Amino acid sequence: MVLRKLCLLALFLVMSWAPAQAGDLTYLAARLDAEELNELQEMAPNVVFLTGLTDEQALARAAEVDAVDAHLLTAEFLTAATNLRWVQSWSAGVDSYLKVEGLRDTDRIVLTNMQGVHGPAIAEHVMGSLLALTRKLPQLHTLQREGKWDRQGAAGATTLAGRTMFVVGMGGIGSQVARRAHAFDMRVLATVRNPARKTKPDFVAQMGGADDLDKFLGQAEVVVVALPLTAETEGLFDAAAFARMPVGSWFVNIGRGPIVVTGDLVAALKSGHLAGAALDVTDPEPLPSDHELWGMPNVIITPHVASRAELTGERRWDIIRENVRRFAQGEKLINVVDKKTGY
């Protein structure tokens, strides 16, 4: 076992610095351990993998690179990488990468993401957060830590069963949320990008498009935002949107922080129009330590970790392997982003 690890480490170091040969493709990866590198190299022997490079070293070799992990991409790198054809995001959201000057406007470079990879973990996080809010678990946990047997800590507890959830953006993540909500005996409404091109699943009662947002908001006791951040979605949830939601409803955001106007959310929570909120993303992010959202008893805040799970890592690696295989064979990549729309 020790000898095998040493051999893999030696291979890792060699491949980190291997010069590209004629006819080879070159992939600049930010993070690959020795075993991952070995697995990819066996799958794609015509691809040279560069990894473990500093930013300066990566920039110096940009002209050799055919593919790159998105979090290594900068405007300077993009300018120097004249052979670049593929950028692989390790996240579902790509709004920050599309801000790199020149990436959005070129047809030469394909951008792929991790759409669908994070769905199961994030969906469980959503349901867990909603259960914590509706079952008053934070308040009861505080009493537990104080050693108090006080049944009044559950005052106001309610159920999800029989309520209506509106999933705003039923893509790979939103679909998983909707499926679980249906299992909790909730009525599910959802919006999708192109409703005419998507068959409504059995676990969704009504499915519409962006034009149905206001109509569905008026029916939803729980709203879950699973949208990407684009020019169209930025600031979408403002005072007017919250006012359309029924009094006493709950709001969950696992999309991107700037989709919500934070001040308007705070006002809706303070007024009691919203019963509570669960936020895995915020604007600004990270949320400043003195922000008033931290102290609100009807708010659950997690630091953008909803996707964290062993399963997520496994599903992400499946995408990387499949796209590397396709890249090596000259096949069409999966999870290609429409750079004009941002998802």
N, C-alpha and C positions, 0 to 999 in steps of 0.2 A: 504493500500500500504506500509506504514512504517513497519507494523507488518510482512508483507510478506518478505520485504527486510531483516529484522532482522532475520527471520527464515532461509532464504537462506544463510545469513552470518554465522549463527550458524552452518548450515550444511557444509558450505565451510570450516570452522575452524576444525570441527570434521573430515571431510574426508581428510583434509590435513595431519592429524596425525594418521589416523585410522590404527591399526595394521592389517596386512593381515591375513585372516582366512584360515583354511585348505580348499583347493579346489578353492580358489579365485585366480584371476589373478591380477597383480599389474601393473599399468601404472603410470610412473613418468612424470608429465606434468610441463612444465616451466611456462605456463600462462593459467590459467582458472579462470574466474570470477565465482561468486556464481551461477548465472543463467546457465552458460555453464556447470558447474560441475553437477548441478541438472539434466539438460537435459541428459547428458551422463550417469549418474547413473541410471536414470529411464530406459534408453535404454539398459544398460548393468549392471544389478544388481550383476553379478558375478565378476565384475571388481572393485578393490579398486584403487581409484585415489589419488595419492600423488601430491600435488602442494603447492607452497608457501615455499618450502624448500630452504635453503641456499646451496651453493655448498658443504660445509662440511657435512651438514645434508643429502644431496642426496647421497654423497659418502658412508656415514655410513650405508645407507639402500640399497645400490646397489645390495646386494645379494638377496634381496626380489623381485627385479624388473623383470618383464617379458617384458615390453615395455617402451620406453622412447622417449621423444621429442629429436630430433637430436642435437639441440643447447645446450643440457645438457651433451652431450657425450664427454668424454675425454678418453685418453688411460688408465688412472688410473681407471676411472669408468668402462670401458669395461673389464678390468682385474678382477675387483671385482664382476661384474654382471654376475655370472656364470649361471643364469637362463634366461638371456636376449634372446628374440627371435625376437623382432621387434623394429626397429628404424624408427620413422616418421619424415621426414624433412618437415618444414613449407615453404620451398622454392622449386622451380623447379630444380635449380642447386644444386648438392650434392658434388662438387669437394672438398670442404673444409672438409666435413665429411669423405670422403673416404681416407683422409690423416691420420685419426686417426688409429694408429697402430693396426692391427689385424682385423679391420672391413671388409676390402675388401676380406680377405682370408678365412673367415669362412662361411660355408654353414648353420650354425645353426641360423644365424641372417638375417632376411629379412629387407631390406631398402626400404622404400616407399617415394615418393616425391609428389610435387604439380604440376606435369605435366598437362598442359591444363587449370589450374586455372587462370593463369595470362593473357591468350591470349587476351581477348577483350580489357582490359585496356592498355596493352603494344602495341597492334596494333593501337589503337587510338593515343597513344603517338608517335609512328613511323610516322603516317600520319600527325599528327600535326607538328612534327619537320620538316618533308619534306616540308610541306606547308609554314612554317616559312622561310625556306631557299630559296625556289623557288619564293616565293612572296615578299621576302625582308622585312618581317615583323619586324625583330629586328631593321633594319635601319630606317624604318618608325616610329617605336615606339620611337626611340631616338629623331626623329624630333618632334613628338607629345609632348614629355616631354619638349622640348625646345620651344614649341609654334610656330613652323615653318611650313608654308604651302609650301612645296617644293616637287614638283612632280618628281624632279630628284632623290629623295630617292628611287623611284621604278625602277630606271635604271637597266636593266639586269634581271628584273622579267620574269619568264617563267612559263610554265604549266607542270603538270605531265601527262596529257592526251596525248596518242600517244607514250609515252616513254616505255622503257622496264625495268622492275624491276626483279632482281635476288634475290630470297629469299634463303639464304644459310642455310639450315636446316629447312625443312618444317614439324616440329612437331606440338605440340599443339599451340604454339605461332606463329610460322611461317605460319601456315595455316590461322590463323586469319589475319595476315598481307597480305598474298596473296589475300584473299577474298576481302579485302578493296581496295587493289591496282587495282584489276580487276574492282571494282565499279567506280574507277576513270578513267576508260578507258585506263588502262595501260596493256601492254602485260607482262605476268608473267612467268618467268622461275623459277624452283625450284629444289633443290636436297634433297633427303631423304636418310635415312640409308639403306633401302632395297627396291629399286625401283621395283624389281620384285614382291614384296609382297604387294605393295600398288597401288590401282587404281588411276589413274590421275583424279583429280577433274576437272570439266568443267571450273573453273576459272583460271586454269593453262594451258598455251600454250604448254610448254614442261617440262617434269620432268625427272630427271636423278639421278645418284648417285655421289659419291665423285670423280669418274674418270671424270666427266663432268665439274668439277669446272673451269678449264682453258677455256674450250669452251664457257661456259655461261658467264664468266667474260668478254670475248671479245665482248659480245653483250649487256651488261648491262649498262644502263645510271644511274641506281640506284641499289646499292647493299645493302641488309639488312642482317646482320649477326644475326642469331637466333640459334647458336650452343651452346652446353654445352662445358665446358672446359675439355678436355681430353689430353692424351699424343699426340694424332693425331692432335688435333685442336690448340694446343698451338703454337703461332707464325705463324699460317697459313697465315695470311694477312701480308705479308712483302713487300719489295720494288718490288719484281718480280710480286706479285699478283696485286699490285696497277698499275704497268706498263701495265698489260693486260687489265685493264679497259679503256674504251674510254676517250679521253681527255674531260674534262668538266663534268664528272660524279659525282654523290653524293654517300657518304658512310655513312651507319648507323650501329652502333653496340649496340644491346641490349642483347647480349649474355654474354660474360665475357671479361674483359679487356685484359688478357694475350693472347687472340686469335690474337690480333693485336700487331705488333711490333711498338710501339709508335713513335719512331724516324723516321721510314720509313713513317708512316702516316703524320707526321709533314712535312717531306720533300716533299711528294706528294701534300700537301696543299700549301706549299710555292711556289712550281714550277708552280702552276696553273693546273697541270694535273688533280687534283680533284677540282671541283668547290666548294665543301663544305662537311662538315661532321656533323653528329648528334651523340653524344656519351652519353649514359646513364651509361656506364661502362668504366673504364679507367685502364691503367696500368702505374704507380701505382694507387692504389685506397685506400683512397681518393687522388685526384690529388693535389699535393703541390700547395700552393697559388701563388708561383712564376713561375709555369710552363708556357711555352710560348703558350700552347693551349688556355689558358684563354683569351689571348688578341687577338686571331685571329677573325676577323670580319665575316669570313665564317664558323665558328664553333659554334654549339649549344651544351652546356654541361649541363647535369642534373645529380644530385648526386644519381644515382642508385634508382630512384623513379618511373620508368615507370609503375610499376605494382600497384602503389598506387591508390586505388579507393574503394568505398564502395562495389561495385560488387565483387571485388577481395576477400574481407573479407568474403562475403557470400558464394562464391564458395569454398574458402578454408575450411570454417566450414563444408560445405557439405561433403568434402573428409574426414575430421577428424571424423565426425559422422558415416559415412558409414564404415570406416576402424575400428573404435572402435566396431561397431556392429558386423562386420565380425570376428574381433579378439575374441570377447566374445563368438561367436558361433563356433569358430574353422574353419571358412571359409577362402578361399583364399582372400588375401588382394588385393586392387586395386592400380595402379600406382607403381608396384614393379620395382625397379631399377635393371638393369643388372650391378652388381658391377664390372665386368671385363671390360666392355666398359665405364662405368661411367654415363650411362643414361638409 
